[in-house]
Amino acid sequence: MSNEAGRAALRAELDGRVAHLYNLTESEFTHILGTFPLVAQEVKDAALAAYRRLGGPAPAQASLSALRV
């Protein structure tokens, strides 16, 4: 995998994780992705695919609640 492809994969995963951290539904995330006309469709598709792979509640939610005092 090239550096560019690796960065794209990491970016997609990051976007998917952030959507989960904000507790967005798939529909909400799809809508938000659609508001960026300058972003290539394959970038949006990769972010949505990452969101779907992550599934369930926000991955960091349990750790964040453990930090609250």
All heavy atoms as TSV, in Angstrom:
chain	resi	resn	atom	element	x	y	z
A	1	MET	N	N	0.864	-1.187	0.000
A	1	MET	CA	C	0.000	0.000	0.000
A	1	MET	C	C	0.900	1.236	0.000
A	1	MET	O	O	1.841	1.326	0.768
A	1	MET	CB	C	-0.896	-0.041	1.244
A	1	MET	CG	C	-1.857	1.086	1.310
A	1	MET	SD	S	-3.063	1.156	2.673
A	1	MET	CE	C	-3.175	-0.432	3.379
A	2	SER	N	N	0.592	2.181	-0.860
A	2	SER	CA	C	1.379	3.411	-0.934
A	2	SER	C	C	1.061	4.312	0.255
A	2	SER	O	O	0.063	4.125	0.943
A	2	SER	CB	C	1.068	4.153	-2.233
A	2	SER	OG	O	-0.209	4.734	-2.169
A	3	ASN	N	N	1.924	5.280	0.478
A	3	ASN	CA	C	1.674	6.232	1.564
A	3	ASN	C	C	0.349	6.952	1.362
A	3	ASN	O	O	-0.382	7.201	2.317
A	3	ASN	CB	C	2.808	7.243	1.658
A	3	ASN	CG	C	4.015	6.664	2.359
A	3	ASN	OD1	O	3.921	5.671	3.066
A	3	ASN	ND2	N	5.153	7.290	2.157
A	4	GLU	N	N	0.059	7.295	0.115
A	4	GLU	CA	C	-1.192	7.995	-0.171
A	4	GLU	C	C	-2.401	7.112	0.149
A	4	GLU	O	O	-3.365	7.567	0.756
A	4	GLU	CB	C	-1.228	8.438	-1.624
A	4	GLU	CG	C	-2.397	9.353	-1.930
A	4	GLU	CD	C	-2.330	9.924	-3.335
A	4	GLU	OE1	O	-1.219	10.174	-3.816
A	4	GLU	OE2	O	-3.406	10.123	-3.912
A	5	ALA	N	N	-2.336	5.853	-0.233
A	5	ALA	CA	C	-3.433	4.927	0.049
A	5	ALA	C	C	-3.569	4.694	1.552
A	5	ALA	O	O	-4.675	4.614	2.083
A	5	ALA	CB	C	-3.223	3.608	-0.684
A	6	GLY	N	N	-2.443	4.608	2.238
A	6	GLY	CA	C	-2.455	4.426	3.692
A	6	GLY	C	C	-3.073	5.623	4.397
A	6	GLY	O	O	-3.866	5.465	5.329
A	7	ARG	N	N	-2.710	6.808	3.950
A	7	ARG	CA	C	-3.288	8.028	4.543
A	7	ARG	C	C	-4.789	8.087	4.287
A	7	ARG	O	O	-5.563	8.473	5.173
A	7	ARG	CB	C	-2.605	9.271	3.983
A	7	ARG	CG	C	-1.259	9.546	4.608
A	7	ARG	CD	C	-0.749	10.944	4.276
A	7	ARG	NE	N	-0.635	11.189	2.843
A	7	ARG	CZ	C	0.426	10.908	2.106
A	7	ARG	NH1	N	1.476	10.366	2.674
A	7	ARG	NH2	N	0.452	11.188	0.822
A	8	ALA	N	N	-5.208	7.689	3.096
A	8	ALA	CA	C	-6.641	7.709	2.765
A	8	ALA	C	C	-7.409	6.737	3.657
A	8	ALA	O	O	-8.499	7.055	4.142
A	8	ALA	CB	C	-6.847	7.369	1.288
A	9	ALA	N	N	-6.825	5.558	3.893
A	9	ALA	CA	C	-7.480	4.567	4.751
A	9	ALA	C	C	-7.577	5.072	6.188
A	9	ALA	O	O	-8.615	4.913	6.850
A	9	ALA	CB	C	-6.722	3.243	4.699
A	10	LEU	N	N	-6.507	5.686	6.671
A	10	LEU	CA	C	-6.532	6.236	8.031
A	10	LEU	C	C	-7.536	7.375	8.147
A	10	LEU	O	O	-8.241	7.491	9.156
A	10	LEU	CB	C	-5.138	6.724	8.436
A	10	LEU	CG	C	-4.129	5.632	8.746
A	10	LEU	CD1	C	-2.746	6.238	8.971
A	10	LEU	CD2	C	-4.566	4.824	9.953
A	11	ARG	N	N	-7.599	8.220	7.128
A	11	ARG	CA	C	-8.550	9.333	7.126
A	11	ARG	C	C	-9.992	8.818	7.176
A	11	ARG	O	O	-10.824	9.327	7.938
A	11	ARG	CB	C	-8.333	10.197	5.884
A	11	ARG	CG	C	-9.381	11.257	5.641
A	11	ARG	CD	C	-9.337	12.327	6.739
A	11	ARG	NE	N	-10.446	13.221	6.651
A	11	ARG	CZ	C	-10.414	14.392	6.027
A	11	ARG	NH1	N	-9.327	14.790	5.426
A	11	ARG	NH2	N	-11.477	15.159	6.005
A	12	ALA	N	N	-10.271	7.779	6.398
A	12	ALA	CA	C	-11.614	7.205	6.385
A	12	ALA	C	C	-11.967	6.642	7.759
A	12	ALA	O	O	-13.071	6.873	8.269
A	12	ALA	CB	C	-11.711	6.114	5.318
A	13	GLU	N	N	-11.030	5.933	8.377
A	13	GLU	CA	C	-11.293	5.375	9.700
A	13	GLU	C	C	-11.501	6.483	10.724
A	13	GLU	O	O	-12.396	6.410	11.559
A	13	GLU	CB	C	-10.155	4.466	10.144
A	13	GLU	CG	C	-10.447	3.821	11.486
A	13	GLU	CD	C	-9.367	2.875	11.958
A	13	GLU	OE1	O	-8.517	2.469	11.146
A	13	GLU	OE2	O	-9.387	2.561	13.161
A	14	LEU	N	N	-10.690	7.516	10.637
A	14	LEU	CA	C	-10.834	8.650	11.555
A	14	LEU	C	C	-12.207	9.302	11.402
A	14	LEU	O	O	-12.877	9.599	12.398
A	14	LEU	CB	C	-9.752	9.681	11.243
A	14	LEU	CG	C	-8.802	10.025	12.362
A	14	LEU	CD1	C	-7.632	10.795	11.831
A	14	LEU	CD2	C	-9.475	10.705	13.480
A	15	ASP	N	N	-12.612	9.533	10.151
A	15	ASP	CA	C	-13.923	10.139	9.904
A	15	ASP	C	C	-15.042	9.266	10.466
A	15	ASP	O	O	-15.988	9.773	11.081
A	15	ASP	CB	C	-14.136	10.373	8.405
A	15	ASP	CG	C	-13.264	11.490	7.848
A	15	ASP	OD1	O	-12.729	12.287	8.642
A	15	ASP	OD2	O	-13.124	11.554	6.611
A	16	GLY	N	N	-14.926	7.956	10.275
A	16	GLY	CA	C	-15.934	7.044	10.813
A	16	GLY	C	C	-15.981	7.067	12.330
A	16	GLY	O	O	-17.051	7.080	12.940
A	17	ARG	N	N	-14.807	7.093	12.957
A	17	ARG	CA	C	-14.757	7.140	14.429
A	17	ARG	C	C	-15.335	8.445	14.972
A	17	ARG	O	O	-16.049	8.455	15.971
A	17	ARG	CB	C	-13.326	6.963	14.919
A	17	ARG	CG	C	-12.818	5.559	14.767
A	17	ARG	CD	C	-11.432	5.385	15.378
A	17	ARG	NE	N	-10.947	4.048	15.146
A	17	ARG	CZ	C	-11.232	3.003	15.918
A	17	ARG	NH1	N	-12.001	3.163	16.971
A	17	ARG	NH2	N	-10.749	1.816	15.638
A	18	VAL	N	N	-15.011	9.548	14.321
A	18	VAL	CA	C	-15.536	10.844	14.768
A	18	VAL	C	C	-17.062	10.861	14.663
A	18	VAL	O	O	-17.748	11.343	15.563
A	18	VAL	CB	C	-14.899	12.004	13.969
A	18	VAL	CG1	C	-15.631	13.308	14.200
A	18	VAL	CG2	C	-13.429	12.139	14.336
A	19	ALA	N	N	-17.591	10.308	13.581
A	19	ALA	CA	C	-19.053	10.241	13.439
A	19	ALA	C	C	-19.662	9.451	14.591
A	19	ALA	O	O	-20.705	9.835	15.133
A	19	ALA	CB	C	-19.423	9.602	12.098
A	20	HIS	N	N	-19.001	8.372	14.995
A	20	HIS	CA	C	-19.505	7.594	16.137
A	20	HIS	C	C	-19.366	8.369	17.443
A	20	HIS	O	O	-20.259	8.317	18.293
A	20	HIS	CB	C	-18.777	6.254	16.243
A	20	HIS	CG	C	-19.344	5.210	15.349
A	20	HIS	ND1	N	-20.563	4.610	15.569
A	20	HIS	CD2	C	-18.862	4.666	14.202
A	20	HIS	CE1	C	-20.800	3.735	14.614
A	20	HIS	NE2	N	-19.802	3.749	13.768
A	21	LEU	N	N	-18.269	9.091	17.608
A	21	LEU	CA	C	-18.086	9.879	18.827
A	21	LEU	C	C	-19.173	10.945	18.980
A	21	LEU	O	O	-19.568	11.272	20.095
A	21	LEU	CB	C	-16.705	10.533	18.841
A	21	LEU	CG	C	-15.547	9.589	19.124
A	21	LEU	CD1	C	-14.215	10.295	18.902
A	21	LEU	CD2	C	-15.635	9.034	20.529
A	22	TYR	N	N	-19.637	11.456	17.849
A	22	TYR	CA	C	-20.729	12.430	17.874
A	22	TYR	C	C	-22.097	11.748	17.897
A	22	TYR	O	O	-23.123	12.414	17.831
A	22	TYR	CB	C	-20.634	13.386	16.680
A	22	TYR	CG	C	-19.659	14.511	16.908
A	22	TYR	CD1	C	-18.375	14.455	16.380
A	22	TYR	CD2	C	-20.016	15.619	17.663
A	22	TYR	CE1	C	-17.469	15.485	16.593
A	22	TYR	CE2	C	-19.117	16.655	17.880
A	22	TYR	CZ	C	-17.849	16.575	17.344
A	22	TYR	OH	O	-16.961	17.599	17.564
A	23	ASN	N	N	-22.088	10.420	17.987
A	23	ASN	CA	C	-23.323	9.628	18.033
A	23	ASN	C	C	-24.233	9.890	16.841
A	23	ASN	O	O	-25.459	9.946	16.985
A	23	ASN	CB	C	-24.077	9.858	19.349
A	23	ASN	CG	C	-23.350	9.249	20.511
A	23	ASN	OD1	O	-22.866	8.122	20.423
A	23	ASN	ND2	N	-23.242	9.996	21.595
A	24	LEU	N	N	-23.630	10.057	15.670
A	24	LEU	CA	C	-24.419	10.268	14.462
A	24	LEU	C	C	-25.007	8.949	13.992
A	24	LEU	O	O	-24.359	7.909	14.084
A	24	LEU	CB	C	-23.550	10.844	13.346
A	24	LEU	CG	C	-22.912	12.205	13.592
A	24	LEU	CD1	C	-22.022	12.587	12.421
A	24	LEU	CD2	C	-23.982	13.258	13.812
A	25	THR	N	N	-26.208	9.002	13.485
A	25	THR	CA	C	-26.780	7.833	12.834
A	25	THR	C	C	-26.156	7.736	11.445
A	25	THR	O	O	-25.554	8.692	10.950
A	25	THR	CB	C	-28.304	7.958	12.687
A	25	THR	OG1	O	-28.585	9.051	11.803
A	25	THR	CG2	C	-28.988	8.182	14.033
A	26	GLU	N	N	-26.335	6.587	10.811
A	26	GLU	CA	C	-25.806	6.433	9.458
A	26	GLU	C	C	-26.442	7.453	8.514
A	26	GLU	O	O	-25.771	8.029	7.657
A	26	GLU	CB	C	-26.047	5.016	8.949
A	26	GLU	CG	C	-25.430	4.778	7.602
A	26	GLU	CD	C	-25.500	3.334	7.145
A	26	GLU	OE1	O	-25.524	2.428	7.995
A	26	GLU	OE2	O	-25.528	3.122	5.926
A	27	SER	N	N	-27.713	7.693	8.702
A	27	SER	CA	C	-28.424	8.661	7.871
A	27	SER	C	C	-27.855	10.073	8.061
A	27	SER	O	O	-27.648	10.805	7.091
A	27	SER	CB	C	-29.907	8.636	8.216
A	27	SER	OG	O	-30.601	9.616	7.510
A	28	GLU	N	N	-27.599	10.450	9.297
A	28	GLU	CA	C	-27.031	11.774	9.574
A	28	GLU	C	C	-25.631	11.909	8.983
A	28	GLU	O	O	-25.294	12.938	8.379
A	28	GLU	CB	C	-26.985	12.026	11.087
A	28	GLU	CG	C	-28.339	12.202	11.716
A	28	GLU	CD	C	-28.297	12.177	13.231
A	28	GLU	OE1	O	-27.414	11.519	13.823
A	28	GLU	OE2	O	-29.182	12.807	13.845
A	29	PHE	N	N	-24.820	10.862	9.142
A	29	PHE	CA	C	-23.458	10.900	8.608
A	29	PHE	C	C	-23.481	10.973	7.084
A	29	PHE	O	O	-22.730	11.742	6.483
A	29	PHE	CB	C	-22.672	9.684	9.104
A	29	PHE	CG	C	-21.203	9.737	8.799
A	29	PHE	CD1	C	-20.462	10.897	8.952
A	29	PHE	CD2	C	-20.538	8.599	8.368
A	29	PHE	CE1	C	-19.105	10.939	8.673
A	29	PHE	CE2	C	-19.183	8.628	8.090
A	29	PHE	CZ	C	-18.468	9.793	8.246
A	30	THR	N	N	-24.364	10.220	6.463
A	30	THR	CA	C	-24.503	10.258	5.005
A	30	THR	C	C	-24.891	11.654	4.548
A	30	THR	O	O	-24.357	12.179	3.566
A	30	THR	CB	C	-25.551	9.230	4.534
A	30	THR	OG1	O	-25.133	7.933	4.950
A	30	THR	CG2	C	-25.725	9.251	3.035
A	31	HIS	N	N	-25.817	12.274	5.264
A	31	HIS	CA	C	-26.233	13.641	4.926
A	31	HIS	C	C	-25.054	14.609	5.030
A	31	HIS	O	O	-24.824	15.426	4.136
A	31	HIS	CB	C	-27.378	14.095	5.825
A	31	HIS	CG	C	-27.719	15.536	5.637
A	31	HIS	ND1	N	-28.410	16.003	4.544
A	31	HIS	CD2	C	-27.425	16.622	6.389
A	31	HIS	CE1	C	-28.541	17.321	4.638
A	31	HIS	NE2	N	-27.949	17.722	5.753
A	32	ILE	N	N	-24.312	14.514	6.115
A	32	ILE	CA	C	-23.168	15.407	6.319
A	32	ILE	C	C	-22.135	15.212	5.214
A	32	ILE	O	O	-21.628	16.186	4.645
A	32	ILE	CB	C	-22.538	15.183	7.709
A	32	ILE	CG1	C	-23.501	15.705	8.780
A	32	ILE	CG2	C	-21.170	15.863	7.825
A	32	ILE	CD1	C	-23.158	15.288	10.187
A	33	LEU	N	N	-21.830	13.966	4.899
A	33	LEU	CA	C	-20.868	13.697	3.824
A	33	LEU	C	C	-21.333	14.303	2.505
A	33	LEU	O	O	-20.519	14.792	1.721
A	33	LEU	CB	C	-20.657	12.188	3.661
A	33	LEU	CG	C	-19.901	11.490	4.793
A	33	LEU	CD1	C	-19.968	9.971	4.606
A	33	LEU	CD2	C	-18.468	11.968	4.876
A	34	GLY	N	N	-22.628	14.315	2.282
A	34	GLY	CA	C	-23.189	14.857	1.050
A	34	GLY	C	C	-23.082	16.370	0.941
A	34	GLY	O	O	-23.279	16.929	-0.134
A	35	THR	N	N	-22.743	17.044	2.034
A	35	THR	CA	C	-22.659	18.506	2.013
A	35	THR	C	C	-21.284	19.018	1.599
A	35	THR	O	O	-21.058	20.218	1.605
A	35	THR	CB	C	-23.039	19.117	3.381
A	35	THR	OG1	O	-22.070	18.709	4.346
A	35	THR	CG2	C	-24.437	18.705	3.816
A	36	PHE	N	N	-20.374	18.097	1.260
A	36	PHE	CA	C	-19.022	18.474	0.858
A	36	PHE	C	C	-18.834	18.183	-0.627
A	36	PHE	O	O	-18.306	17.140	-0.998
A	36	PHE	CB	C	-17.971	17.713	1.684
A	36	PHE	CG	C	-18.005	18.065	3.148
A	36	PHE	CD1	C	-18.660	17.249	4.062
A	36	PHE	CD2	C	-17.387	19.219	3.602
A	36	PHE	CE1	C	-18.690	17.572	5.402
A	36	PHE	CE2	C	-17.411	19.547	4.945
A	36	PHE	CZ	C	-18.078	18.729	5.852
A	37	PRO	N	N	-19.234	19.128	-1.489
A	37	PRO	CA	C	-19.190	18.866	-2.931
A	37	PRO	C	C	-17.770	18.744	-3.493
A	37	PRO	O	O	-17.577	18.134	-4.544
A	37	PRO	CB	C	-19.899	20.078	-3.533
A	37	PRO	CG	C	-19.753	21.158	-2.518
A	37	PRO	CD	C	-19.739	20.461	-1.181
A	38	LEU	N	N	-16.776	19.284	-2.823
A	38	LEU	CA	C	-15.412	19.220	-3.340
A	38	LEU	C	C	-14.677	17.943	-2.936
A	38	LEU	O	O	-13.591	17.671	-3.433
A	38	LEU	CB	C	-14.605	20.438	-2.877
A	38	LEU	CG	C	-15.156	21.795	-3.336
A	38	LEU	CD1	C	-14.289	22.930	-2.804
A	38	LEU	CD2	C	-15.256	21.859	-4.844
A	39	VAL	N	N	-15.272	17.162	-2.032
A	39	VAL	CA	C	-14.660	15.903	-1.605
A	39	VAL	C	C	-15.075	14.814	-2.589
A	39	VAL	O	O	-16.263	14.663	-2.898
A	39	VAL	CB	C	-15.100	15.536	-0.168
A	39	VAL	CG1	C	-14.568	14.175	0.242
A	39	VAL	CG2	C	-14.650	16.611	0.814
A	40	ALA	N	N	-14.096	14.055	-3.069
A	40	ALA	CA	C	-14.367	12.989	-4.042
A	40	ALA	C	C	-15.318	11.947	-3.457
A	40	ALA	O	O	-15.254	11.641	-2.261
A	40	ALA	CB	C	-13.063	12.329	-4.447
A	41	GLN	N	N	-16.183	11.411	-4.300
A	41	GLN	CA	C	-17.171	10.430	-3.845
A	41	GLN	C	C	-16.505	9.203	-3.229
A	41	GLN	O	O	-17.007	8.658	-2.251
A	41	GLN	CB	C	-18.089	10.011	-5.006
A	41	GLN	CG	C	-19.256	9.139	-4.560
A	41	GLN	CD	C	-20.163	9.829	-3.551
A	41	GLN	OE1	O	-20.538	10.982	-3.725
A	41	GLN	NE2	N	-20.531	9.126	-2.487
A	42	GLU	N	N	-15.355	8.772	-3.753
A	42	GLU	CA	C	-14.697	7.590	-3.183
A	42	GLU	C	C	-14.197	7.856	-1.768
A	42	GLU	O	O	-14.147	6.950	-0.944
A	42	GLU	CB	C	-13.574	7.062	-4.077
A	42	GLU	CG	C	-12.482	8.047	-4.397
A	42	GLU	CD	C	-12.704	8.821	-5.690
A	42	GLU	OE1	O	-13.776	8.713	-6.313
A	42	GLU	OE2	O	-11.791	9.552	-6.079
A	43	VAL	N	N	-13.874	9.092	-1.446
A	43	VAL	CA	C	-13.466	9.453	-0.084
A	43	VAL	C	C	-14.678	9.364	0.846
A	43	VAL	O	O	-14.595	8.827	1.956
A	43	VAL	CB	C	-12.848	10.876	-0.056
A	43	VAL	CG1	C	-12.601	11.347	1.363
A	43	VAL	CG2	C	-11.567	10.907	-0.878
A	44	LYS	N	N	-15.810	9.855	0.380
A	44	LYS	CA	C	-17.041	9.781	1.169
A	44	LYS	C	C	-17.463	8.333	1.376
A	44	LYS	O	O	-17.862	7.942	2.479
A	44	LYS	CB	C	-18.165	10.551	0.472
A	44	LYS	CG	C	-17.905	12.038	0.348
A	44	LYS	CD	C	-19.019	12.674	-0.453
A	44	LYS	CE	C	-18.691	14.060	-0.915
A	44	LYS	NZ	N	-19.766	14.656	-1.698
A	45	ASP	N	N	-17.368	7.537	0.317
A	45	ASP	CA	C	-17.734	6.120	0.402
A	45	ASP	C	C	-16.844	5.381	1.395
A	45	ASP	O	O	-17.321	4.541	2.165
A	45	ASP	CB	C	-17.646	5.456	-0.972
A	45	ASP	CG	C	-18.690	5.970	-1.950
A	45	ASP	OD1	O	-19.686	6.588	-1.514
A	45	ASP	OD2	O	-18.509	5.751	-3.163
A	46	ALA	N	N	-15.557	5.696	1.395
A	46	ALA	CA	C	-14.620	5.053	2.324
A	46	ALA	C	C	-14.939	5.427	3.770
A	46	ALA	O	O	-14.888	4.579	4.661
A	46	ALA	CB	C	-13.183	5.444	1.978
A	47	ALA	N	N	-15.298	6.676	4.009
A	47	ALA	CA	C	-15.653	7.115	5.361
A	47	ALA	C	C	-16.911	6.409	5.837
A	47	ALA	O	O	-16.985	5.950	6.979
A	47	ALA	CB	C	-15.847	8.624	5.396
A	48	LEU	N	N	-17.892	6.283	4.961
A	48	LEU	CA	C	-19.137	5.606	5.320
A	48	LEU	C	C	-18.890	4.118	5.562
A	48	LEU	O	O	-19.449	3.534	6.501
A	48	LEU	CB	C	-20.190	5.815	4.234
A	48	LEU	CG	C	-21.596	5.335	4.557
A	48	LEU	CD1	C	-22.132	5.975	5.837
A	48	LEU	CD2	C	-22.533	5.644	3.397
A	49	ALA	N	N	-18.035	3.507	4.758
A	49	ALA	CA	C	-17.692	2.094	4.947
A	49	ALA	C	C	-16.998	1.893	6.296
A	49	ALA	O	O	-17.275	0.924	7.011
A	49	ALA	CB	C	-16.810	1.606	3.811
A	50	ALA	N	N	-16.109	2.804	6.657
A	50	ALA	CA	C	-15.432	2.721	7.953
A	50	ALA	C	C	-16.434	2.875	9.086
A	50	ALA	O	O	-16.369	2.164	10.086
A	50	ALA	CB	C	-14.348	3.787	8.046
A	51	TYR	N	N	-17.369	3.797	8.934
A	51	TYR	CA	C	-18.426	3.996	9.932
A	51	TYR	C	C	-19.196	2.690	10.144
A	51	TYR	O	O	-19.442	2.274	11.266
A	51	TYR	CB	C	-19.362	5.104	9.457
A	51	TYR	CG	C	-20.577	5.292	10.320
A	51	TYR	CD1	C	-20.563	6.186	11.383
A	51	TYR	CD2	C	-21.763	4.595	10.071
A	51	TYR	CE1	C	-21.680	6.374	12.179
A	51	TYR	CE2	C	-22.881	4.772	10.862
A	51	TYR	CZ	C	-22.831	5.662	11.917
A	51	TYR	OH	O	-23.945	5.824	12.706
A	52	ARG	N	N	-19.547	2.045	9.040
A	52	ARG	CA	C	-20.317	0.792	9.116
A	52	ARG	C	C	-19.489	-0.317	9.765
A	52	ARG	O	O	-20.025	-1.113	10.539
A	52	ARG	CB	C	-20.767	0.374	7.730
A	52	ARG	CG	C	-21.852	1.266	7.176
A	52	ARG	CD	C	-22.189	0.890	5.757
A	52	ARG	NE	N	-23.284	1.703	5.234
A	52	ARG	CZ	C	-23.444	1.976	3.959
A	52	ARG	NH1	N	-22.600	1.498	3.048
A	52	ARG	NH2	N	-24.457	2.724	3.566
A	53	ARG	N	N	-18.199	-0.400	9.433
A	53	ARG	CA	C	-17.333	-1.430	10.022
A	53	ARG	C	C	-17.229	-1.268	11.530
A	53	ARG	O	O	-17.176	-2.246	12.267
A	53	ARG	CB	C	-15.921	-1.345	9.427
A	53	ARG	CG	C	-15.699	-2.159	8.204
A	53	ARG	CD	C	-14.222	-2.285	7.858
A	53	ARG	NE	N	-13.458	-1.053	7.889
A	53	ARG	CZ	C	-13.393	-0.174	6.890
A	53	ARG	NH1	N	-14.037	-0.378	5.771
A	53	ARG	NH2	N	-12.666	0.916	7.010
A	54	LEU	N	N	-17.173	-0.031	11.989
A	54	LEU	CA	C	-17.038	0.229	13.419
A	54	LEU	C	C	-18.306	-0.148	14.175
A	54	LEU	O	O	-18.236	-0.627	15.297
A	54	LEU	CB	C	-16.677	1.692	13.674
A	54	LEU	CG	C	-15.287	2.078	13.198
A	54	LEU	CD1	C	-15.133	3.586	13.176
A	54	LEU	CD2	C	-14.231	1.449	14.083
A	55	GLY	N	N	-19.461	0.116	13.559
A	55	GLY	CA	C	-20.753	-0.265	14.146
A	55	GLY	C	C	-20.905	0.069	15.619
A	55	GLY	O	O	-20.001	0.566	16.266
A	56	GLY	N	N	-22.069	-0.203	16.152
A	56	GLY	CA	C	-22.347	-0.040	17.571
A	56	GLY	C	C	-22.087	1.363	18.102
A	56	GLY	O	O	-21.945	2.313	17.350
A	57	PRO	N	N	-22.030	1.490	19.434
A	57	PRO	CA	C	-21.809	2.806	20.050
A	57	PRO	C	C	-20.397	3.299	19.806
A	57	PRO	O	O	-19.532	2.556	19.368
A	57	PRO	CB	C	-22.044	2.534	21.539
A	57	PRO	CG	C	-21.794	1.087	21.706
A	57	PRO	CD	C	-22.142	0.432	20.397
A	58	ALA	N	N	-20.176	4.539	20.110
A	58	ALA	CA	C	-18.859	5.159	19.923
A	58	ALA	C	C	-17.790	4.343	20.637
A	58	ALA	O	O	-17.930	4.036	21.811
A	58	ALA	CB	C	-18.880	6.580	20.462
A	59	PRO	N	N	-16.721	3.955	19.929
A	59	PRO	CA	C	-15.699	3.104	20.527
A	59	PRO	C	C	-15.060	3.672	21.788
A	59	PRO	O	O	-14.733	2.932	22.684
A	59	PRO	CB	C	-14.646	2.985	19.422
A	59	PRO	CG	C	-15.315	3.393	18.177
A	59	PRO	CD	C	-16.452	4.283	18.557
A	60	ALA	N	N	-14.889	4.977	21.867
A	60	ALA	CA	C	-14.208	5.562	23.025
A	60	ALA	C	C	-15.166	5.935	24.148
A	60	ALA	O	O	-14.751	6.417	25.177
A	60	ALA	CB	C	-13.428	6.787	22.583
A	61	GLN	N	N	-16.453	5.706	23.975
A	61	GLN	CA	C	-17.438	6.154	24.948
A	61	GLN	C	C	-17.186	5.585	26.342
A	61	GLN	O	O	-17.224	6.307	27.329
A	61	GLN	CB	C	-18.835	5.776	24.462
A	61	GLN	CG	C	-19.922	6.653	25.005
A	61	GLN	CD	C	-21.219	6.435	24.261
A	61	GLN	OE1	O	-21.458	5.363	23.722
A	61	GLN	NE2	N	-22.063	7.425	24.239
A	62	ALA	N	N	-16.900	4.299	26.455
A	62	ALA	CA	C	-16.687	3.684	27.757
A	62	ALA	C	C	-15.475	4.296	28.449
A	62	ALA	O	O	-15.511	4.591	29.633
A	62	ALA	CB	C	-16.500	2.183	27.612
A	63	SER	N	N	-14.375	4.504	27.726
A	63	SER	CA	C	-13.202	5.072	28.353
A	63	SER	C	C	-13.414	6.508	28.788
A	63	SER	O	O	-12.920	6.932	29.802
A	63	SER	CB	C	-11.997	5.043	27.440
A	63	SER	OG	O	-12.132	4.250	26.354
A	64	LEU	N	N	-14.167	7.272	27.976
A	64	LEU	CA	C	-14.424	8.658	28.348
A	64	LEU	C	C	-15.263	8.751	29.607
A	64	LEU	O	O	-14.994	9.578	30.472
A	64	LEU	CB	C	-15.137	9.392	27.191
A	64	LEU	CG	C	-14.292	9.651	25.953
A	64	LEU	CD1	C	-15.157	10.281	24.871
A	64	LEU	CD2	C	-13.125	10.545	26.276
A	65	SER	N	N	-16.250	7.888	29.767
A	65	SER	CA	C	-17.085	7.947	30.968
A	65	SER	C	C	-16.284	7.524	32.197
A	65	SER	O	O	-16.541	7.989	33.290
A	65	SER	CB	C	-18.337	7.096	30.809
A	65	SER	OG	O	-17.972	5.754	30.593
A	66	ALA	N	N	-15.282	6.680	32.028
A	66	ALA	CA	C	-14.452	6.264	33.156
A	66	ALA	C	C	-13.573	7.419	33.640
A	66	ALA	O	O	-13.162	7.436	34.800
A	66	ALA	CB	C	-13.576	5.085	32.754
A	67	LEU	N	N	-13.314	8.401	32.790
A	67	LEU	CA	C	-12.479	9.541	33.171
A	67	LEU	C	C	-13.229	10.593	33.955
A	67	LEU	O	O	-12.623	11.423	34.620
A	67	LEU	CB	C	-11.881	10.191	31.918
A	67	LEU	CG	C	-10.887	9.342	31.126
A	67	LEU	CD1	C	-10.505	10.077	29.844
A	67	LEU	CD2	C	-9.651	9.052	31.955
A	68	ARG	N	N	-14.542	10.557	33.904
A	68	ARG	CA	C	-15.329	11.569	34.617
A	68	ARG	C	C	-15.226	11.367	36.119
A	68	ARG	O	O	-15.284	10.272	36.624
A	68	ARG	CB	C	-16.799	11.502	34.197
A	68	ARG	CG	C	-16.960	11.885	32.750
A	68	ARG	CD	C	-18.405	11.912	32.368
A	68	ARG	NE	N	-18.482	12.138	30.936
A	68	ARG	CZ	C	-19.372	11.612	30.138
A	68	ARG	NH1	N	-20.321	10.851	30.625
A	68	ARG	NH2	N	-19.357	11.846	28.860
A	69	VAL	N	N	-15.102	12.476	36.806
A	69	VAL	CA	C	-14.978	12.422	38.274
A	69	VAL	C	C	-16.196	12.992	38.909
A	69	VAL	O	O	-16.832	13.857	38.466
A	69	VAL	CB	C	-13.719	13.195	38.726
A	69	VAL	CG1	C	-13.587	13.164	40.217
A	69	VAL	CG2	C	-12.507	12.635	38.045
